[in-house]
Amino acid sequence: MPDFLLPDLGEGLDEAEVVSWRVKPGDRVAVDQVIAEVETAKAVVEVPVPYAGTVAALHAEPGSVVSVGQPLITVTADEPAAAFREPGVVTPSGDQDSGSVLVGYGTDLLAGTVSPRVRRSRRRGAASTALTDAPPADVPRPRPAGPAAPAPATADRPGRVAVISPIVRKEAKDAGLDLTALTGTGPAGVISRRDVRRAIAEHTTRPQRPVPAFTLDVGSPDADAGARVTERRIPLRGARRAAADKLSRSRREIPEATVWVDVDATGLVETRRALNAADAARPVSLLALLARFAVLGLRRYPELNARIEQDEIIVPERVNLGFAAQTDHGLVVPVVHDAHRLTTRDLSARLAERTAAARERRLAPADLADGTFTVNNYGIFGVDGSAAIINHPEVAILGMGRVMDRPWVVDSELAVRKISELTLSFDHRACDGGTAGGFLRYVADCIESPATALGDM
């Protein structure tokens, strides 16, 4: 009766939240049948099972978080054991081959242990334990003078806390939990994030000491004197937590600066209207035009299409264009790969496809990876400007505010024009103000003379 453990889903992800089950105990499953949908920090992923047989047990409820290497489902297999033709490709038995490649899902994991990445973590933890428990080699071990000293605590004895991830330790510390009081449900008794979160939930649901009612006084005789202040807690999971982690890292590591300029977008609005009238079946969005001009600008200023690794600036030849997409489950940044190879209409279509997939939670992890530059149309929120946070590990992000009627001087005459604000946040390690200002001015010129910039569509 093999346990199918949550596989390594790639992109450095160490856990996933169960969104829904496609099977229930007693159901028959075939090799590669999708058994569940899980949400990682990147996207919602369908998980196939590498066994054929009968579902004996589900090990997680929808909404619960499962760490990589922990049991997801138990299947009573039709045939004895799983075999492998090559690393990462599961061949359950005989002629019945699994076509699904689960990253890091090797023979040990199917046998009921953990993925190679988790095994590496364990080896590091074991080495750390050995260094902690053993005396230095050059220090002689004292002979016991009396009764034998108690044996050092291990994972099987009280006092030794088996925790793979420092993130789990930090979460427990922030919640005021004593790890020695918890029982790990992970492999070999490892305390996982799920164990910590279960303990936090149990703590918050225990009866609390009565708290005096807070009186709401707003200076009005109609105010409810006995009103109690309430609060709503929203877990940072999935896309929300991924965005929070990445933006926090950006603020910690990137010395960013921001430049901005007001532009006359009257010609841009007119050009877009003409393009859509000429081919209504393939409309062009304002974001697509901004993205097109950004790609053209990156040809002239490639330092902004880069990332920093240690003491080097890496400038790829391709432009993988990310764009901010607001969804019901948080902010995500889908990526249009090789955007420099697309026409304006093709780029607009790809942006629309990615936006729809993001809102319907159909994006694969690969659709959110390897971006080199990001654009953002925050004008859709009715705001004029924003100093956006750079999408780490990129070095720049370009934004456009709302297009609105404003007085503007044209040929020494005052006129009402369509005006917008462009902002560019950039990593000052990758370039200086001259490069950033030159790029922004070039994009602004494209917006003010779009027909010239677009050329042959």
N, C-alpha and C positions, 0 to 999 in steps of 0.2 A: 504494500500500500504506500506508494511514493508520495512525498510532499513536493508540490511545485512551489519553489521559493521565488519571491519577487526578484526578477533579474535586474542586472545593471542596465538601465535604460539609456545610458550614454550621457554625454554633455556634462559629466561630473556630478550627476544627480545621485543622491544617496537615499531618497525616500520618495514615496508617492501616496496620494490620497485616493482611496477607492471611491469612484464616482457612482458606479452602478455595476451590478452583476448581470451577466447574460445567461447564467446557469444557476441551478439550485441543487441541493443534495438529492441524489437519486437519478439525476439526469445522466444520459449517456453523452460522452464527448469524443470527438475524433481528433486526430493529430492536426495541429494548427487551427483548431476551432477557437474563435475569440470567446474568452470566458468572462472578461471584465473590461471596463473602462477605468483607467486611473489618470489622475491629474498630477503631473509633475510641475516643477517650477517653470517649465517651458511650454507645455501644451497638454491637451488631453490625448492619451495614447490607448489604443486597443491592445490588449495583452492576449496572445494566443498560448495555448497549452501544448507542450511537446509530447503528451501522452494520449493514448486512446484507452477508454475505460469508463467507469462509473464514478460520478462525483460522490465522495464520501463525506467531505466537510468543507465549509468555507471558513476561513480563519480571520475574516475582518468584515465589519459592518460598513455599509456605505457611509462615507464621511470620516472614517477612521484613517489614520496615517500608518503606512507599513514601510519599514526600512528595507533596503536592499539586503537580501539574504534571509529574510524572515518568511515563514510559511504563508502562502497566499491561498492555496487550495490543496486538498488531498484527493487523489484519484486512485481508485482500485483498478490497477492496470490490467489490460487484457493479456499482455505478454510480460515476461519476467523483468527485463532490465533494459535500460536505454544504452545505445552505443553511439559512437561518434565517428564520422569520417574525417573531419578536420575541425580545428578549434572554432567554436562559435556556431557551427552548423549542427543542429540536433537531428539525429537519426534514431528514433525510438527503438525500432527493432525490425528485423527482416527486410522486406521490400517497402515498408511503410516509412517514407522519408518526410521529415519536417522541412518545409520550405522557409520557415520563419527563422531569421537570424536574430537571436537575443544577445546583445552585447555582454560579454563576460559570463555567459551561461554555459559553463563547462561541466565536465563529468562530476567533479566534486560537488557542484551545486545541485545537480540532479540527484546525487547520492544522499543529499540531505545536509550538506555543509554550506559553504558560502562561495561567492564569486571571487575571481582572482583579486579584484581591487579590495574587497573586504578582507581576503586572506592576507594581502600585503599590510593592511591596517593592523591585523592581529599580530603579524610578525613584528611590526614596529612596537606594538604594545607589549609583546612578550619580551622583546629586547629591553624595553624600558623597565619592565618588572624585574628582569634579571639584574640590570644595573642597580636597581633600587634595593633589592633584597640581598644581593651578594656583597660581602666586604671587598675592599680593594685587594688586588692580587698581592701587593707587597706588604700587607698588614697581616701578621699571624693571627689565626683565630684563637681566642682564649679558650682554655679548657673550663668546662663548667665546674664551679667550686662546690655546688650543692646539688639540689634536685635539678633535673633536666629543665632547661628553659622551654617555655611553650613554643611549639612550632610556629613559624611565620604564617600569617593568614594567607590563604589562596582564594581562588574563585569559588572553591568548594567550601570554604570556611568563613564564618562571620569576620568582618573586618576588612576583607579584601574586596574592593569595588571594581567590577569588571565593566569598563565603559570604553568603547572604541573611540567615539567622537568627542573632541573637546567642545563641540557645539552643544552636545547633550549635557556636559558638565556645567557649561555656562548657563544653559536654560534652567537647570536645577538650582544653581546658585542664585540666579535672579529671582526664582520663585521661593527661595528660602527652604528648599527641600534638603533633607539629609539623605545622601545617596546610600549610605550604609543601611538605611531602614527600608530600602526598596528591594524588590525581588525582580531580577532580570528575566524577561521572557525570550530574549534573543538566543541565538546559538551559543552553547556553552555557558548559559546564564548571563550573557552580556546585557547590560542595562541600555535600552534603546530610547530614542526620543518618544516613542509611543508609551513606554513605561512611565517616563517623566510626565508626559501630558496627562496620562490617566491619573497619576498621583495628584497633579495640580487640580484636575477636575473633581476628584474625590474631596480634596481639601476645600474647594470653593462651594461644594454642595453640602458640606457638614453644617449642622446648626451652629450659627454664630451667636455670640453674646448680643443681647439687645442693644441697639444704638439709639440714642435719643433722637426724636424726630427733628428734622431741620425745618425751621419756619421760613417760608418764602415771603419776604416783605418787599413789595415793589412800590410801596407808598400809595396803594390803592385800597379803599375799604372793601373792594370786591375780591381782593386776593385771598386765596385759600390759606388760612393760617396753619393748617395742618398738612400742607402739601409736602411730600417727601421727594427729595431729589433722587432720580433714577438715572441709570446709565446703561448703555448698550455696548457690548464687547464684540468686536469683529475680528476673528482670527486672521492673522497674516499668513495666508496659504496660497499655494499655486502661483498665479500670475502676479498677485499683489505682493507676495513675499519676494518673488524674483525681482520685481521692479524696486522694492524697498532695498534689497541687498545691493543691487547694481548701482542705484543712485547714491546710496550711502558710501559705497566704495569710491564712486566718482568724486564725491565731495572730499573724501579723505586723501585721495592720491593725486588728483589732478589740480594743478595751479591754473585755474581757468580765468579768462578775461572775456569781456563781451563788448562788441561793437554793434552799432545800429545805424540805420539811415531811413528816412522817409522817402518813398518813391511814388511817382505818378503812375498809377496802374490803369489809367483810362484806356490806353492802347491795349493792355493785356486783356481787359474785359471785352473790348471790341473784337480782338483777334479770336478769343475763345468763342464768342458768339458766332463769328463767321465760320470757324472750323466746325462747330456743331451743326450749323445750318447746312454746310456742304456734305456732311456725312453723319446724319442723326443716329445711325446704327452703331457708330463707334465714337461716342462722345469723349471729349477731352475735359478733364477737371482742372481746376486752378492748381491743385496739388501736383498734378502731372506736369503742368507747365513749369511750376517752381522746381520740381525734380529735374526736369529736362535742362533748365538753365544751370542748376547746381552741377549736373554732370558735365556740362560744357565748361563751367568754371573750374572744375577739378582737373580738367586737361591742362589748364594754364597754371594752376596752383596745386600740384599733386601732393604737396606737404600736408594738406588738410585731409587727404584720403589716406590715412596712415594709422598706425598704432605704435606705442612705445613698449619695448621689452628691455628691461634693465637699462643699459646705457646706449641703446640703439633705437633709431627711428626706422620702422619697417614701412616701406611704401609699396603696396602691391600695384600691379598694372591694371587689375580689374576693379571696377566700381560695383560693390554690393551695397545697394542703396536701402537703408532702413527708413521706416517712417512710423511715426507715433500713431497708434490706433486706439481709441477709447472704446472699451467694451463694458458689458454689464459685470464682468468678472475682473475688471481692472485694466490698467494700461499695459499694452503689449507693443512690441516693435517688430513687426514682420519685416522680412528682407526680400527685396527683389534682386536676385543674383544676376551679375553681368548686365546691369542696367545701361551701361555705356554701349551695348550692342543693340538696344531697342530703339525703334522710332518713337515719336511722341505719342502716337495713338496706341502702339503696343504697350508702352510704359503705362499709359493711363488705364488700359485694360488690366494689366498685371496688378496695378495698385488696387483697382476695384475688386479683383478676385481675392487678393490677400486680405482686404478689409472684410469682405463677406465671410471668408473662412475664419478670420479671427473672432468675429462676433458670434459665429455658429460653433466655435471651439473645434474647428476641423484642422487647425494648423498642426503640422508635424514639427518635432524639435528642429529638424533641418531648416524649416521655413523661418526660424527665429535666430539662426546662427550665422556667424561669419560676416556680419555687417561691417562696412568700412567708413560709412558716412550716413548721417541721419538728417531727414527733413521733417518739418512739423508745421502744419497749418493750424495754429491755435486761434485763428480768426473765426473758426466755426463756433467757438465758445463766446463770441461777441467781445473779445478783448483786443486791445490795440497792440500790445507788445508783451514780451516775456524774456527774461534772462534764463533760458532753458539749461537744464543740467545735461552735461555731455554723457552720451551712452557709452560707458566704459566697455571695452578698452579703446574706443575710437578717440579721435582728438578734436572733433568739431561737430556742431549741430546747427543747422540753419532753420530759422523760423519765420513765419509770415503772419502778421496780424490781420484784423478784419479790413476789408476794403470799404471805405466810407467817403461820402461827399464832404470835401473841405475846400476852403478858399486856397487858391494856388496861383502863383505868378507865372504866366506863360507869355513869352515875348514882351515882357515889361507891362503886361496887362493882367489885371486880377480876374480870375475865372474860377468856376466851380469844377473841380476835377475829382476823379476817383483816386484816393490816396490810401496807401498802406505803409506799414512799417516792417522792415526786415531787420532781424537780429542774427548775429553769429556769435555763439560761444565757442571758444577755442582753447586748446591746451597750449599754454605759453612755452612749454618745453619743446613743442613740435615746430613752432614758427613764431615770428614776432608780429607786431602790429602792422607792419608794412604788408606782409603776405595776407593777413586776415582782412585788412582794409581793402587791399587790391581785389581779393576774391569777392567781397561783399559789394564793392562798387561795380564789378563786372556783372554780377547777377542783377543788380539794380538797373544797369544800362540795358540788359536783356529785357527786363520787365517794361521799361519805358519805350523800347523799340523791339517788340516781340517778333514782328514779321521779319526783320533783318536777322535776328538771332536764330530763328527757327530754320530759315532757308528752305531747303528741300525736305519736305515731310516724308 
